């Protein structure tokens, strides 16, 4: 379970780092997507070596908080988590939720200017 705490600690550090720059939202999205790509790659490596794996729930959280682009890229790049159900269903639901949130934020910003 230490691996799970490590993953969430990285996520919190990424959030803190993104808050230190002027454009914190784009910084967050860039950093969380890179981190998600790395976490998926590490999980694929762990799967091949029969090491401790990153829990699926943690991978879903990474996608839900904005790392879904990195997750999609990692899934194709590493051929990892592309067929497993119900993970795929939950992941696609988080992608749709993210897209709706981004569209809503953009619409809200456009109407408040």
Secondary structure, 3 states (H helix, E strand, C coil): CHHHHHHHHHHHHHHHHHHCCCCHHHHHHHHHHHHHHHHHHHHHHHHHHCCCCCCHHHHHHHHHHHHHHHHHHHHHHHCCCCCCCCHHHHHHHHHHHHHHHHHHHHHHHHHHC
